[in-house]
Amino acid sequence: LHSFPTRRSSDLHIAPRGLTRRERQCLELAAQGKSDWVAGRILGISERTVHNHIEHAKRRLGVATRVQAIVHALVSRQIAFADVIRSTADEDDESRQAGRS
């Protein structure tokens, strides 16, 4: 059996440089389950530009995946959990209302 060191939240690396406003926006939309294309439509930028912002955010945060970037940004309070939840809850309400029409 291999023994792997356990990590505690206090061991998380907090990036010395914060994310840009656009990187935060793109990560928030990714956290809401939006594709790069949808995020681009919302932000008025191209799908490729959204992808590039997320890639830059991953590098700044020192992580390999989008999920890791989202979790790191949430833990380091660079994006707000309430903003992610509020937006998805608003969409659920809109979907329910559209179904009643």
C-alpha positions in Angstrom: 0.0 0.0 0.0 1.1 3.5 -0.8 0.8 6.2 1.8 -0.2 9.6 0.4 0.1 12.7 2.4 -3.2 14.3 3.4 -3.8 17.9 2.7 -5.6 20.3 5.0 -7.3 23.5 3.9 -4.5 25.4 5.6 -2.1 23.7 3.1 -3.9 25.3 0.1 -1.7 27.6 -2.0 -3.3 31.0 -2.3 -2.1 32.7 -5.5 0.0 35.8 -4.9 -1.7 37.6 -7.8 -5.5 37.9 -7.8 -7.6 37.0 -10.8 -8.7 39.7 -13.3 -12.3 40.8 -13.3 -12.9 39.0 -16.6 -11.2 35.8 -15.3 -13.5 35.9 -12.3 -16.5 36.4 -14.5 -15.6 33.5 -16.7 -14.9 31.2 -13.7 -18.3 32.2 -12.1 -20.1 31.3 -15.3 -18.2 28.0 -15.6 -19.1 27.2 -12.0 -22.8 27.8 -13.0 -22.3 25.1 -15.7 -22.2 27.4 -18.6 -20.2 26.4 -21.7 -17.5 28.7 -23.1 -19.9 29.5 -25.9 -22.8 30.5 -23.6 -20.4 32.4 -21.3 -19.2 34.3 -24.4 -22.7 35.2 -25.4 -23.5 36.5 -21.9 -20.2 38.5 -21.7 -20.3 39.7 -25.3 -16.9 38.0 -26.1 -16.0 35.0 -28.2 -16.0 31.4 -27.0 -12.2 31.3 -27.6 -11.7 34.4 -25.4 -13.6 32.8 -22.6 -11.5 29.7 -22.9 -8.3 31.8 -22.8 -9.5 33.7 -19.7 -10.1 30.4 -17.9 -6.7 29.0 -19.1 -5.0 32.1 -17.7 -6.9 31.8 -14.4 -5.8 28.2 -14.1 -2.1 29.2 -14.6 -2.4 32.1 -12.1 -3.9 29.7 -9.6 -1.4 27.0 -10.3 -4.0 24.3 -11.1 -4.6 21.9 -13.9 -8.4 21.8 -14.3 -11.4 24.1 -14.5 -12.9 22.4 -11.4 -9.7 23.0 -9.5 -9.7 26.6 -10.6 -13.3 27.1 -9.5 -12.7 25.5 -6.1 -9.5 27.4 -5.5 -11.2 30.7 -6.5 -14.0 30.0 -4.1 -11.8 29.0 -1.2 -9.6 32.0 -1.7 -12.7 34.2 -2.0 -11.9 35.5 -5.5 -15.3 34.4 -6.6 -18.3 34.2 -4.3 -20.3 31.1 -3.7 -23.5 33.2 -3.3 -23.1 34.6 -6.8 -22.8 31.1 -8.3 -25.8 29.8 -6.4 -28.0 32.9 -6.9 -27.6 32.8 -10.6 -28.4 29.1 -11.0 -31.4 29.6 -8.7 -32.6 32.5 -10.8 -32.4 30.3 -13.9 -34.3 27.5 -12.2 -37.1 30.0 -11.4 -37.2 31.2 -15.0 -37.4 27.7 -16.3 -40.3 26.9 -14.0 -42.1 30.0 -15.1 -41.5 29.3 -18.8 -43.0 25.8 -18.2 -46.2 27.3 -16.9 -46.8 29.5 -20.0 
